[in-house]
Amino acid sequence: MLRVFKEFKAMVENQLNKKIKRLRTDGGGEYAAALGRYLKKKGILHEKTAPYSPDQNGVSERMNRTIMERTKAVLADTNLPKILWMEIASTVAYLRNRSPTRAIKGKTPYEAWFGRKPSLSHIRIIGEKAYVHIAKERRKKLDFHSHESRLVEYGGTNQYRIWDPIRKDVIVSRDVEFEKEEFTKSATSDTISTKILQQIDESTVPIVNFDIDSDTSDSDDQGNAPINKEPIIYDEIVVQPAPVRAQAMARNQQPSENSNLIITEPRQGRGQSAQRYDQID
C-alpha cells in the first residue's frame, strides 16, 4: 500500500505540480503502520472514518461498487474468462474518467484533472474480436500473419491490450484490426412509421401518393372509403388502416386538398386487391 501511494504522490506532484494535503481512509490495519508514519513525515493529514461507517467515505465506496458492477456486466456480455477481471476493471475506470458526470458540469474527470479534453479516436468495444499482427520474427514460414483475439484494455492512444486465447495471456500491440459487426433493427407488427416505409424496397411494396378525389375505385356506392379493413402483411410489416380518417370520411366530411393517401400493393400470389391508407406523417 505504501509503495502504491508513493508512486501516486510522485505522479501528482510531477504532472500537476500540486501537493496532496489530506488522505481519507476507512481506518483499516493496512493504513495504520508504515503508511501512517509516512503521512506524518510528509505533513499529510490522515482522515479516518468511524468503524463500520462506509457512508463517511461514500464517494469512493460508491465508485468501487459502480466499477465492480460494470466489470461483471462486461464479463457476462463478452463471455471473457473471469481471470481478466482486473483488466476489465481498469478499462471501466479508464472509460469512466472520459465520460460525462453530474459532479463536474461541462467537463469529464479527465479534463478536470489534466486541463484538456481526452482523445476518443481509439475507443473500441470491449470484448470485440481483434486480429493481431504477428511479427515475422515470431512466426515460421507457414504460420499465419495474424490470429483472432479479444480486446480487453487500452494500452494508450495507439496501443491495445489484447487477450490471446492461444497463449492464454494479455499482449500489447498497435498492429490490430478489429472485426466490424453490423447491428440491425427489425420492424415489429404493432408499429409502423414513414421512416420504415421509406426503407422498404420499392420493387416489393410500391408507395404511390395521389389525390383522394382522383380515384374512388375502392369506395362503396356513396363514395366513402372502407372503414373496417383487416391488416395486410407485407414482408413481416403489418400495415394498419387509418380508422379515424376513414370514420371522418364515412360522415361525409370532405378532406383537404392537400390530403394524400398511401396505396400499397400486396405481394403477388396473395389474391388481394390494392388497399389505400392515410399518409403517415
C-alpha positions as CSV (number, residue, x, y, z in Angstrom):
1,M,0.0,0.0,0.0
2,L,2.8,2.4,0.9
3,R,4.6,1.7,-2.4
4,V,1.5,2.4,-4.5
5,F,0.8,5.7,-2.6
6,K,4.3,6.9,-3.1
7,E,4.0,6.3,-6.9
8,F,0.7,8.1,-7.0
9,K,2.1,11.0,-5.0
10,A,5.1,11.4,-7.3
11,M,2.8,11.3,-10.4
12,V,0.5,14.0,-9.0
13,E,3.4,16.3,-8.0
14,N,5.2,15.9,-11.3
15,Q,2.2,16.0,-13.7
16,L,0.0,18.6,-12.0
17,N,2.5,20.5,-9.9
18,K,0.3,20.1,-6.8
19,K,0.6,18.8,-3.3
20,I,-1.5,16.1,-1.6
21,K,-2.7,17.7,1.7
22,R,-5.0,15.1,3.1
23,L,-6.0,11.4,2.7
24,R,-9.2,9.8,3.8
25,T,-9.3,6.0,4.5
26,D,-11.5,3.6,6.3
27,G,-9.1,3.1,9.2
28,G,-8.0,-0.4,8.1
29,G,-4.9,-2.0,9.5
30,E,-3.1,-1.7,6.2
31,Y,-3.1,2.1,6.7
32,A,-2.0,2.2,10.3
33,A,1.7,1.2,10.3
34,A,4.1,2.2,7.6
35,L,1.6,4.4,5.6
36,G,0.6,6.3,8.8
37,R,4.2,7.1,9.7
38,Y,4.9,8.2,6.1
39,L,1.9,10.6,6.1
40,K,3.1,12.2,9.3
41,K,6.5,12.6,7.9
42,K,5.2,14.4,4.8
43,G,2.8,16.5,6.7
44,I,-0.3,14.9,5.0
45,L,-3.5,14.9,7.1
46,H,-4.8,11.4,7.6
47,E,-8.7,11.3,8.0
48,K,-10.2,8.1,9.2
49,T,-13.8,7.1,9.1
50,A,-15.6,5.6,12.1
51,P,-15.7,1.7,12.2
52,Y,-18.5,0.1,10.1
53,S,-19.4,3.5,8.6
54,P,-18.7,3.3,4.9
55,D,-21.1,6.2,4.3
56,Q,-18.5,8.6,5.7
57,N,-16.4,7.8,2.7
58,G,-19.4,7.4,0.4
59,V,-17.9,8.8,-2.9
60,S,-15.1,6.2,-3.1
61,E,-17.2,3.4,-1.7
62,R,-20.0,4.0,-4.3
63,M,-17.4,4.3,-7.1
64,N,-15.9,0.9,-6.1
65,R,-19.3,-0.6,-6.3
66,T,-20.0,1.0,-9.7
67,I,-16.7,-0.2,-11.2
68,M,-17.3,-3.8,-10.0
69,E,-20.9,-3.9,-11.2
70,R,-19.8,-2.7,-14.7
71,T,-16.9,-5.2,-14.6
72,K,-19.3,-8.1,-14.0
73,A,-21.6,-6.8,-16.7
74,V,-18.8,-6.7,-19.3
75,L,-17.7,-10.2,-18.3
76,A,-21.2,-11.5,-18.7
77,D,-21.8,-9.8,-22.0
78,T,-18.5,-10.8,-23.6
79,N,-18.0,-14.2,-22.1
80,L,-14.4,-13.4,-21.3
81,P,-12.7,-15.5,-18.6
82,K,-13.1,-14.2,-15.1
83,I,-9.3,-14.2,-14.6
84,L,-9.4,-10.9,-16.7
85,W,-11.5,-9.1,-14.2
86,M,-8.6,-6.7,-13.2
87,E,-8.0,-5.8,-16.8
88,I,-11.7,-5.1,-17.3
89,A,-12.0,-3.1,-14.1
90,S,-9.1,-1.0,-15.3
91,T,-10.9,-0.4,-18.6
92,V,-14.1,0.5,-16.8
93,A,-12.2,3.2,-14.8
94,Y,-10.5,4.3,-18.0
95,L,-13.8,4.9,-19.7
96,R,-15.4,6.4,-16.6
97,N,-12.8,9.1,-16.4
98,R,-13.6,10.0,-20.0
99,S,-17.4,10.1,-19.6
100,P,-19.6,13.0,-18.5
101,T,-20.6,13.2,-14.8
102,R,-23.0,15.3,-12.8
103,A,-20.3,16.1,-10.3
104,I,-18.4,18.2,-12.8
105,K,-20.7,20.2,-15.1
106,G,-19.5,20.6,-18.6
107,K,-16.3,18.5,-18.1
108,T,-15.2,14.9,-17.9
109,P,-13.0,13.8,-14.9
110,Y,-10.0,13.6,-17.4
111,E,-10.5,17.2,-18.5
112,A,-10.8,18.4,-14.9
113,W,-7.6,16.6,-13.9
114,F,-5.3,17.3,-16.9
115,G,-6.9,20.5,-18.2
116,R,-7.5,19.3,-21.7
117,K,-10.1,17.2,-23.5
118,P,-9.3,13.5,-24.0
119,S,-8.9,11.9,-27.4
120,L,-11.5,9.2,-28.1
121,S,-10.5,8.2,-31.6
122,H,-9.0,4.9,-30.3
123,I,-12.0,3.8,-28.3
124,R,-13.4,0.4,-29.4
125,I,-16.0,-2.0,-27.9
126,I,-14.6,-4.1,-25.1
127,G,-14.6,-7.8,-26.0
128,E,-14.6,-7.1,-29.7
129,K,-12.9,-9.5,-32.0
130,A,-9.5,-8.3,-33.0
131,Y,-6.8,-9.7,-35.3
132,V,-3.3,-9.1,-34.0
133,H,-0.4,-9.0,-36.5
134,I,2.3,-11.4,-35.7
135,A,5.8,-10.1,-36.3
136,K,7.9,-12.1,-38.8
137,E,10.5,-12.7,-36.1
138,R,7.9,-14.7,-34.2
139,R,6.4,-16.8,-36.9
140,K,7.6,-19.6,-39.1
141,K,7.3,-19.8,-42.9
142,L,3.8,-21.4,-43.0
143,D,2.4,-19.6,-40.0
144,F,-0.5,-17.1,-40.4
145,H,0.3,-13.4,-40.2
146,S,-2.4,-12.8,-37.6
147,H,-4.8,-14.7,-35.3
148,E,-8.1,-13.9,-33.6
149,S,-8.0,-12.3,-30.1
150,R,-10.3,-10.2,-27.9
151,L,-9.9,-6.6,-26.8
152,V,-9.7,-6.2,-23.0
153,E,-8.0,-2.9,-22.3
154,Y,-6.5,0.3,-23.8
155,G,-2.7,0.4,-23.6
156,G,-2.6,4.0,-24.9
157,T,-3.8,6.2,-27.8
158,N,-2.2,3.9,-30.3
159,Q,-1.9,0.7,-28.4
160,Y,-4.3,-2.0,-27.2
161,R,-4.2,-4.8,-24.6
162,I,-5.5,-7.9,-26.3
163,W,-6.4,-11.3,-24.8
164,D,-4.7,-14.1,-26.7
165,P,-6.7,-17.3,-26.2
166,I,-3.9,-19.4,-27.7
167,R,-1.2,-18.1,-25.4
168,K,-3.6,-17.6,-22.5
169,D,-2.1,-14.2,-21.9
170,V,-2.6,-10.5,-22.4
171,I,-0.4,-8.9,-25.1
172,V,0.2,-5.3,-26.1
173,S,0.1,-4.4,-29.7
174,R,-0.5,-1.4,-32.0
175,D,-1.0,-3.6,-35.2
176,V,-4.6,-4.6,-34.6
177,E,-7.5,-4.9,-37.0
178,F,-11.0,-5.1,-35.5
179,E,-13.9,-7.0,-36.9
180,K,-16.8,-4.8,-37.9
181,E,-20.2,-6.0,-36.7
182,E,-23.5,-4.8,-38.1
183,F,-26.5,-4.3,-35.8
184,T,-29.9,-4.3,-37.4
185,K,-33.3,-3.5,-36.0
186,S,-36.3,-5.5,-37.1
187,A,-39.7,-3.9,-37.5
188,T,-42.5,-5.1,-35.2
189,S,-46.0,-5.9,-36.2
190,D,-47.6,-3.2,-33.9
191,T,-45.5,-0.2,-35.0
192,I,-45.1,1.5,-38.4
193,S,-43.8,4.8,-39.5
194,T,-42.9,6.8,-42.6
195,K,-39.2,6.0,-41.9
196,I,-39.9,2.3,-42.1
197,L,-41.9,2.7,-45.2
198,Q,-39.1,4.7,-46.9
199,Q,-36.7,1.8,-46.2
200,I,-38.8,-0.8,-47.9
201,D,-37.7,-1.8,-51.3
202,E,-39.9,-0.1,-53.9
203,S,-40.0,-3.2,-56.0
204,T,-41.6,-5.1,-53.2
205,V,-44.0,-2.6,-51.8
206,P,-44.5,0.4,-54.0
207,I,-45.9,3.5,-52.4
208,V,-47.9,6.0,-54.5
209,N,-49.3,9.3,-53.4
210,F,-52.4,10.6,-55.2
211,D,-55.3,12.9,-54.5
212,I,-58.3,11.3,-53.0
213,D,-60.8,12.9,-55.4
214,S,-59.0,11.4,-58.4
215,D,-59.7,7.8,-57.6
216,T,-62.6,6.1,-55.8
217,S,-62.3,2.6,-57.2
218,D,-62.1,1.1,-53.7
219,S,-65.0,3.0,-52.2
220,D,-68.6,2.0,-51.7
221,D,-71.7,3.2,-53.6
222,Q,-71.7,6.6,-51.7
223,G,-68.0,7.2,-52.4
224,N,-66.9,6.5,-48.8
225,A,-63.7,4.8,-48.1
226,P,-63.8,1.4,-46.4
227,I,-63.8,1.6,-42.6
228,N,-63.1,-1.8,-41.1
229,K,-60.3,-3.5,-43.1
230,E,-58.2,-6.3,-41.9
231,P,-54.4,-5.6,-41.7
232,I,-52.4,-6.9,-44.6
233,I,-48.9,-8.3,-44.0
234,Y,-46.2,-7.1,-46.4
235,D,-42.9,-9.0,-45.8
236,E,-43.2,-9.1,-42.0
237,I,-44.6,-5.5,-41.7
238,V,-48.2,-5.0,-40.8
239,V,-50.0,-2.0,-42.4
240,Q,-53.0,-1.0,-40.3
241,P,-55.9,1.0,-41.8
242,A,-56.5,4.5,-40.6
243,P,-59.8,4.2,-38.7
244,V,-60.0,7.9,-37.6
245,R,-59.8,9.3,-41.1
246,A,-62.0,6.6,-42.5
247,Q,-64.7,7.3,-40.0
248,A,-64.5,11.0,-40.8
249,M,-64.9,10.2,-44.4
250,A,-67.9,7.9,-43.6
251,R,-69.6,11.0,-42.1
252,N,-69.2,12.7,-45.5
253,Q,-66.5,15.1,-44.3
254,Q,-64.5,16.3,-47.2
255,P,-60.7,16.1,-46.8
256,S,-58.5,19.0,-47.6
257,E,-56.9,19.5,-51.0
258,N,-53.5,18.6,-49.7
259,S,-54.7,15.3,-48.2
260,N,-52.8,12.3,-49.6
261,L,-53.3,8.6,-49.2
262,I,-50.8,5.7,-49.5
263,I,-51.7,2.9,-51.8
264,T,-49.8,-0.3,-51.1
265,E,-49.7,-3.3,-53.4
266,P,-49.7,-6.7,-51.7
267,R,-47.2,-9.4,-52.7
268,Q,-48.2,-11.5,-55.7
269,G,-49.9,-14.7,-55.1
270,R,-52.0,-13.4,-52.2
271,G,-55.1,-12.8,-54.3
272,Q,-55.8,-9.5,-52.6
273,S,-56.6,-6.1,-54.2
274,A,-54.6,-3.0,-53.5
275,Q,-55.6,-1.1,-50.3
276,R,-55.5,2.6,-49.6
277,Y,-54.4,4.1,-46.3
278,D,-53.8,7.5,-44.9
279,Q,-50.4,9.2,-45.4
280,I,-48.5,8.8,-42.1
281,D,-46.7,12.0,-41.0
